[in-house]
Amino acid sequence: MLRVVALAALFSRFCAVGLAADPSPVPLDVAVKTGLVEVEVKGRGACTGDAVRVEVRRKVDRAVQVVVEPGTVMESASGDAQNMVCSGVKYQKEGDAYRRVDVMVLNDDRPLSFLVEAFCRDFAKPTPGAGCAFRLGSKDQQALGVIDKGKAAGASLRAIQVAVWLQAGVSEDDLRRRFKATDVEVKTANGLVEATVVAQRGDSDAEKAVDAKVQVLVKDLFAELRNRRKEIDFVHGDTVVVTEDGTPIRFGRRTIATARKGETFVVTFVGPDGVRVKVPSGKDKSHRQLGVIALDRIKLAEGTPRGEGRPALRALGELVSETDLEVITASERGE
């Protein structure tokens, strides 16, 4: 009998040690409520993407793993800014760099910092500023349905953000005017909202048809993003070189000159149609006229200083998210 009790005690101790060494992930709200961790949640000044910073420190003497469950709402502590709907942990800060993770692993008592992907929910309020404090709220199942559909379709984070607002009743006109949403983004977002509604109805045939439509819209969306990606390759002051002989230089619909392969120009302005440059004109070529060269006919000249203000790939602002950029650059490489 004593031997059985001893073995049972040893087994219980082994299980306890095993659980401590390899804990199952705990939702962040549960970890806070049960006293496993303490957290500080703040905004990063963005409405979409890696927009929330969570600093976590364990409060128990064992390893803890924590997840931010999709749909978790971070509520503005002041109530003056938009609440945010999370889709999960994305990065852990290590020194000056960030490492991709989806679980917060706390093996000691050091406070660790993580970035959480999230979407603004309350369009009428301002975007949470950098350092805006949040508290943990409940789940938003409606927004989660749209986010899940967007993720499954491979939509851009901007398109998913537009869908979250559309699903909450924000008008397309407001999204175009204030968020600068493009027609393709709005169409894709409407498709995501429709797909979510159909999925909730349980109509599998209709869901497949809508999902197929969304996939077509997503392809159009990333075609647009690739074009905008080219647009931010150049800024005012760059020197660019023409890549094809006979490249037209246009003023409106009129061709005012042609450029030779290898000819260089200094960029004065960048737009969706191309870069604006100064072209010699007049009989003696002493005058300069502004013309536009298409983006697909130029590249940055090697060995020349780049213009000031070039956006970093990690901070493309309203153009694309970092995740979107990963997809775009992979597509450009033919992956």
C-alpha positions as CSV (number, residue, x, y, z in Angstrom):
1,M,0.0,0.0,0.0
2,L,2.8,2.4,1.0
3,R,4.5,1.6,-2.3
4,V,1.4,2.4,-4.3
5,V,1.0,5.8,-2.5
6,A,4.7,6.6,-3.1
7,L,4.4,5.8,-6.8
8,A,1.2,7.9,-7.0
9,A,3.0,10.8,-5.3
10,L,6.0,10.5,-7.7
11,F,3.7,10.4,-10.7
12,S,1.8,13.5,-9.5
13,R,5.1,15.3,-9.0
14,F,6.3,14.2,-12.5
15,C,3.1,15.5,-14.1
16,A,3.4,18.8,-12.2
17,V,7.0,19.3,-13.4
18,G,6.1,18.3,-16.9
19,L,3.2,20.8,-17.0
20,A,5.5,23.5,-15.6
21,A,8.1,22.8,-18.3
22,D,5.6,22.6,-21.2
23,P,2.5,24.6,-20.3
24,S,-0.4,24.9,-22.7
25,P,-1.1,28.4,-24.0
26,V,-3.5,30.4,-22.0
27,P,-5.7,33.2,-23.4
28,L,-4.4,36.6,-22.3
29,D,-7.6,37.7,-20.5
30,V,-7.7,34.4,-18.6
31,A,-4.0,34.8,-17.7
32,V,-4.6,38.2,-16.3
33,K,-7.8,37.2,-14.4
34,T,-6.1,34.2,-12.8
35,G,-3.0,36.2,-11.8
36,L,-0.6,34.4,-14.1
37,V,0.6,37.6,-15.7
38,E,0.4,41.4,-15.5
39,V,0.1,43.4,-18.8
40,E,0.4,46.9,-20.2
41,V,-1.4,47.4,-23.5
42,K,-0.7,50.5,-25.6
43,G,-1.4,51.7,-29.2
44,R,1.3,52.4,-31.7
45,G,-0.4,55.3,-33.6
46,A,-1.8,53.1,-36.4
47,C,-5.4,51.9,-37.1
48,T,-4.4,48.7,-38.8
49,G,-1.7,46.0,-38.8
50,D,0.9,45.7,-36.0
51,A,-1.0,48.4,-34.1
52,V,-0.9,47.3,-30.5
53,R,2.0,46.8,-28.2
54,V,1.6,44.4,-25.2
55,E,4.1,44.2,-22.5
56,V,3.8,41.1,-20.4
57,R,5.5,39.9,-17.2
58,R,4.7,36.6,-15.4
59,K,3.6,36.6,-11.8
60,V,4.1,32.9,-11.0
61,D,7.2,30.8,-10.5
62,R,6.8,28.7,-13.6
63,A,6.9,28.9,-17.3
64,V,3.8,30.5,-18.8
65,Q,2.6,30.6,-22.4
66,V,0.0,33.2,-23.5
67,V,-2.0,33.8,-26.6
68,V,-4.2,36.7,-27.8
69,E,-7.2,34.9,-29.1
70,P,-8.6,36.2,-32.4
71,G,-11.5,38.6,-31.9
72,T,-10.2,39.9,-28.6
73,V,-11.1,43.6,-28.2
74,M,-8.7,46.1,-26.7
75,E,-10.8,48.9,-25.3
76,S,-9.6,52.4,-25.2
77,A,-9.0,53.2,-21.5
78,S,-10.1,56.8,-22.0
79,G,-12.9,56.1,-24.3
80,D,-11.7,58.8,-26.6
81,A,-10.1,56.6,-29.3
82,Q,-11.3,53.6,-31.3
83,N,-11.4,50.2,-29.7
84,M,-9.3,47.6,-31.6
85,V,-10.1,44.0,-32.6
86,C,-7.1,41.7,-32.4
87,S,-6.2,38.8,-34.8
88,G,-3.3,37.5,-32.7
89,V,0.3,38.0,-31.6
90,K,2.7,38.7,-34.5
91,Y,6.1,39.8,-33.2
92,Q,8.3,39.7,-30.1
93,K,10.8,42.5,-29.6
94,E,14.3,41.4,-29.0
95,G,16.7,44.3,-28.6
96,D,16.2,46.6,-31.6
97,A,14.8,43.8,-33.8
98,Y,11.5,41.9,-34.0
99,R,11.0,38.1,-34.3
100,R,7.9,36.5,-35.7
101,V,5.9,34.6,-33.1
102,D,2.3,33.7,-32.4
103,V,2.7,32.7,-28.7
104,M,4.1,34.8,-25.8
105,V,6.5,32.5,-24.0
106,L,7.5,33.7,-20.5
107,N,10.3,31.6,-19.0
108,D,11.5,34.1,-16.4
109,D,10.4,37.3,-14.6
110,R,11.6,39.7,-17.3
111,P,8.9,41.9,-18.9
112,L,8.7,41.1,-22.6
113,S,7.2,43.2,-25.4
114,F,5.1,41.9,-28.2
115,L,3.3,43.4,-31.2
116,V,-0.3,42.3,-31.8
117,E,-2.1,42.6,-35.2
118,A,-5.3,44.5,-34.8
119,F,-8.0,46.5,-36.6
120,C,-9.8,49.6,-35.5
121,R,-13.6,49.1,-34.8
122,D,-15.1,52.5,-34.1
123,F,-14.8,54.7,-37.2
124,A,-16.3,57.8,-35.7
125,K,-13.6,58.1,-33.1
126,P,-9.9,59.0,-33.7
127,T,-7.2,56.5,-34.4
128,P,-5.5,55.4,-31.2
129,G,-2.3,57.4,-30.8
130,A,1.1,56.1,-29.9
131,G,1.0,55.3,-26.2
132,C,-2.8,55.2,-26.1
133,A,-3.7,52.9,-23.1
134,F,-6.0,50.0,-23.6
135,R,-7.7,47.5,-21.3
136,L,-8.8,44.0,-22.2
137,G,-12.3,43.6,-23.3
138,S,-14.6,40.8,-24.6
139,K,-14.6,39.2,-28.0
140,D,-16.3,40.7,-31.1
141,Q,-17.6,37.7,-33.0
142,Q,-19.0,39.8,-35.9
143,A,-15.7,41.5,-36.6
144,L,-13.9,38.2,-36.1
145,G,-16.0,36.6,-38.8
146,V,-14.9,39.2,-41.3
147,I,-11.3,39.1,-40.2
148,D,-11.2,35.2,-40.6
149,K,-12.7,35.5,-44.1
150,G,-10.2,38.1,-45.1
151,K,-7.3,36.0,-43.7
152,A,-8.5,32.9,-45.5
153,A,-8.8,34.8,-48.8
154,G,-5.3,36.4,-48.4
155,A,-6.7,39.9,-48.5
156,S,-4.6,42.9,-47.6
157,L,-4.9,44.3,-44.1
158,R,-6.4,47.5,-45.5
159,A,-9.1,45.6,-47.2
160,I,-9.9,43.7,-44.0
161,Q,-10.0,46.9,-42.1
162,V,-12.4,48.4,-44.6
163,A,-14.6,45.2,-44.2
164,V,-14.6,45.5,-40.4
165,W,-15.9,49.1,-40.7
166,L,-18.4,48.2,-43.4
167,Q,-19.7,45.3,-41.3
168,A,-20.2,47.9,-38.4
169,G,-22.3,50.1,-40.7
170,V,-19.8,52.7,-41.9
171,S,-20.7,54.0,-45.4
172,E,-18.6,53.5,-48.4
173,D,-18.4,57.2,-49.1
174,D,-17.0,57.9,-45.6
175,L,-14.4,55.2,-46.1
176,R,-13.3,56.6,-49.4
177,R,-13.2,60.1,-48.1
178,R,-11.6,59.7,-44.7
179,F,-9.7,56.4,-45.0
180,K,-8.8,57.0,-48.7
181,A,-10.1,53.5,-49.5
182,T,-9.8,52.6,-53.2
183,D,-12.6,51.1,-55.3
184,V,-10.8,47.8,-55.3
185,E,-10.4,47.8,-51.5
186,V,-14.1,48.6,-51.1
187,K,-15.2,45.9,-53.5
188,T,-13.0,43.4,-51.8
189,A,-14.3,44.4,-48.4
190,N,-17.9,44.1,-49.5
191,G,-17.1,40.6,-50.8
192,L,-15.7,39.7,-47.4
193,V,-18.8,41.0,-45.6
194,E,-21.0,39.1,-48.0
195,A,-19.0,35.9,-47.5
196,T,-19.2,36.2,-43.7
197,V,-23.0,36.6,-43.8
198,V,-23.4,33.6,-46.1
199,A,-21.2,31.5,-44.0
200,Q,-23.2,32.4,-40.9
201,R,-26.4,31.3,-42.7
202,G,-24.8,27.9,-43.3
203,D,-25.5,27.9,-47.1
204,S,-22.4,26.0,-48.2
205,D,-23.1,26.3,-52.0
206,A,-23.6,30.0,-51.8
207,E,-20.5,30.3,-49.5
208,K,-18.3,28.6,-52.2
209,A,-19.6,30.9,-54.9
210,V,-19.0,34.1,-52.8
211,D,-15.5,32.8,-51.8
212,A,-14.6,32.3,-55.4
213,K,-15.7,35.9,-56.2
214,V,-13.6,37.2,-53.3
215,Q,-10.5,35.4,-54.7
216,V,-10.9,37.3,-58.0
217,L,-11.3,40.6,-56.1
218,V,-8.1,39.8,-54.0
219,K,-6.1,39.3,-57.2
220,D,-7.3,42.7,-58.5
221,L,-6.4,44.1,-55.1
222,F,-2.8,42.9,-55.2
223,A,-2.4,44.0,-58.8
224,E,-3.3,47.5,-57.6
225,L,-0.9,47.2,-54.6
226,R,1.9,46.0,-56.9
227,N,1.4,49.2,-58.9
228,R,1.5,51.3,-55.8
229,R,4.6,49.4,-54.7
230,K,6.3,50.6,-57.8
231,E,5.1,54.1,-57.2
232,I,6.9,54.3,-53.8
233,D,10.2,53.1,-55.4
234,F,10.9,56.6,-56.5
235,V,10.8,60.0,-54.7
236,H,11.5,63.6,-55.6
237,G,15.2,64.1,-56.3
238,D,16.0,60.5,-57.5
239,T,18.0,60.0,-60.6
240,V,16.3,57.3,-62.8
241,V,17.5,55.6,-65.9
242,V,15.3,54.6,-68.9
243,T,15.2,50.8,-69.5
244,E,13.8,50.7,-73.1
245,D,14.6,52.5,-76.3
246,G,11.9,54.7,-77.7
247,T,10.3,55.2,-74.3
248,P,7.6,57.9,-74.7
249,I,7.6,61.0,-72.5
250,R,4.0,62.3,-72.3
251,F,2.3,65.5,-71.4
252,G,-1.3,64.6,-70.9
253,R,-2.2,62.3,-73.8
254,R,0.4,63.9,-76.1
255,T,3.9,62.4,-76.6
256,I,6.3,65.3,-76.3
257,A,9.6,63.3,-76.7
258,T,11.1,59.8,-76.6
259,A,13.9,58.6,-74.5
260,R,16.8,56.3,-75.3
261,K,17.7,53.3,-73.2
262,G,20.2,54.4,-70.6
263,E,19.2,58.0,-70.7
264,T,18.9,59.5,-67.2
265,F,16.4,62.0,-65.6
266,V,15.9,63.6,-62.2
267,V,12.5,63.0,-60.7
268,T,10.4,66.1,-59.8
269,F,7.2,64.3,-58.8
270,V,5.8,60.7,-58.5
271,G,2.3,59.7,-59.4
272,P,0.3,56.6,-60.3
273,D,0.9,57.3,-64.0
274,G,4.7,57.6,-63.7
275,V,7.5,60.0,-62.7
276,R,7.5,63.6,-63.8
277,V,10.8,64.8,-65.3
278,K,12.1,67.9,-67.1
279,V,12.7,67.4,-70.8
280,P,14.8,69.7,-73.0
281,S,12.6,71.5,-75.6
282,G,12.8,74.1,-78.2
283,K,15.1,74.3,-81.3
284,D,18.2,74.8,-79.2
285,K,17.0,72.5,-76.4
286,S,17.6,75.3,-74.0
287,H,14.2,75.2,-72.5
288,R,12.7,72.6,-70.2
289,Q,9.2,71.1,-70.4
290,L,7.6,68.7,-67.8
291,G,6.7,65.3,-69.0
292,V,5.8,61.9,-67.5
293,I,7.6,58.6,-68.0
294,A,5.8,55.4,-67.1
295,L,6.9,53.5,-64.0
296,D,7.6,50.3,-65.9
297,R,10.1,52.0,-68.2
298,I,12.5,53.2,-65.6
299,K,14.7,52.1,-62.7
300,L,16.8,53.8,-60.1
301,A,20.2,54.8,-61.5
302,E,23.0,52.9,-59.9
303,G,25.6,54.8,-57.9
304,T,23.4,57.9,-57.6
305,P,22.2,59.4,-54.3
306,R,18.7,58.7,-53.5
307,G,16.2,61.5,-52.8
308,E,15.3,62.4,-49.3
309,G,12.1,61.1,-47.7
310,R,12.2,57.6,-49.2
311,P,9.7,55.5,-47.2
312,A,11.2,52.5,-45.4
313,L,9.7,49.2,-46.5
314,R,8.7,48.6,-42.9
315,A,6.8,51.9,-42.7
316,L,4.7,52.2,-45.8
317,G,1.9,53.9,-44.0
318,E,-1.4,53.8,-45.7
319,L,-0.1,52.1,-48.9
320,V,0.4,48.6,-47.7
321,S,1.1,46.6,-44.6
322,E,4.3,44.7,-44.0
323,T,2.4,41.4,-44.5
324,D,1.0,42.7,-47.8
325,L,4.5,43.7,-48.9
326,E,5.8,40.2,-48.2
327,V,3.2,38.9,-50.6
328,I,3.9,41.5,-53.2
329,T,7.7,41.0,-53.2
330,A,7.3,37.2,-53.3
331,S,5.0,37.7,-56.3
332,E,7.6,39.9,-58.0
333,R,10.2,37.2,-57.5
334,G,7.8,34.6,-59.1
335,E,7.3,32.6,-55.9
